[in-house]
Amino acid sequence: MASIFTRIIQGEIPCYKVAEDDRYFAFLDINPLTEGHTLVVPKKETDYLFDLDDDTLAGMVLFAKRIAKRIGEKIACKRVAVVVLGLEVPHAHIHLIPINNEKDVDFHREKLKLSPEEFKRISTMIAL
């Protein structure tokens, strides 16, 4: 069965898309830690990030770098954190999280509650 991220990529499940090319897809996390929290995934479904072939992994990091730069330009933050957990969805992914302190990447804290309009505004603002 396809992962939820594959279903998002295929358009079966709606998302707030930030960027896409022929190999990668980026969209806002619907349970964000901060405004602009974005997920970057390869279109080819692979469970674990380090099971990706070297070319795909390197391309994914470069794709994420472009998005992180854009997030840093548009969202007030000191840095854009890169987090790889990989346990919650069996599809390799990178979290890009705008942060002002280390507590901003605590996945145990309460997530932001954003309206569809806020998600749309943020995705439009940082879209490539």
N, C-alpha and C positions, 0 to 999 in steps of 0.2 A: 504494500500500500504506500502511496506517495506521502511524503512528509507534509506537514502544514506549510512549510516554506516552498516546496515544489508546487503545491496547490495555489499559493499566492503568486508565484512566478507565472504559472499557467493562466492566471486570471480567474480561477475558480473561487477564490476568497479575496475580497477587496482589501486594499492596503493603501497607505499613503506613500507612494513611490517617491524616491529621492533621485535615483539614477539607475540606468540600465545600459548594458552593452550586450554584445553577442555571447559573453561568457559569465557575466556577473549581474547581480541585482541588489539594490539597496532600498530600504524602506524604513519608515519610523517604527520603533518598538511601540506596541499598543499598551504596554505597561512600563512607561519610561521612568527612569530614575531622575532625569532632568529633561528640560525642553531640548529637543534636537537629538535625543538618544536614537541612534540609527543602527540597524542591522545590515551587515554586508554578507551576502551568500553567493556561492558559485551556483550557476544554473544546473550544473551536473550534480545530482544528489549523491553526496558522500557523507557518511555518518560522522567521521572524525577528521578534524582539520589536518592533522599530520598524516592522514592516509591519502591526502591529495597528492597528485604527482607534482614534482618540483615546479614545472612551468605554470600549472594552475594556481598553486600556492603563491608563487611570486607575483603572478598577475593579479591575484585577489588582494594582496597587500598593496600593490601599486594603485589599484582601483580604490581601495579604502583610503589611501593617502590623499587622493584627489578630493574625496568626500570630506575627510577630516579637515583639510585646508578650508574648504567651503564652509563647513560648520563653524570653524574658528573665526571666519570673516563675518558671519551673520549672527552668531549667538554669542552673547557676552559671557566669556569664560576665560580662565587662565590657560587651560590646556584642553585638548580632546584626548581622553583616556581611551586606550585600546584594551579590551577585556575579552578573553576567550575562556568560556566555561564549557560549553558543549554538552551539558548533561540534559538540559530541558527539552531539546528538540534534536532528533537524530539526523541532522543535516548540518554540515560544517558551517559555522558562522562566526563573525567578529562583531562585537559590540563597539560602537564609537559613541562615547559619552562625554558631552561637554561638562567640564568640572571646574570648580573654584577651590575645592579642597578634597582631601582623600575620602571624607565621609560621603561624598557624592557618588562613589562607586560601591557603596554598601548595599548589596542586593537583598539584605534582610529588612531594610527600612521600607516604610510605606511608599508605594509608587504614586506618581502624579496622577491626578484625575483630570484629563483634558477633554474638552468637548470636540465633536467632529470638526467644528469650525476652527478651533485652535490647532488641531492636527493638520488640517488643510493649509492654514496660514504658515505653519512651520515647514511643512514639506515643500510648499511653493517657494518659500524664502531660501531654503538651502538646496533646492533642486539644481542639478547640473544640466 
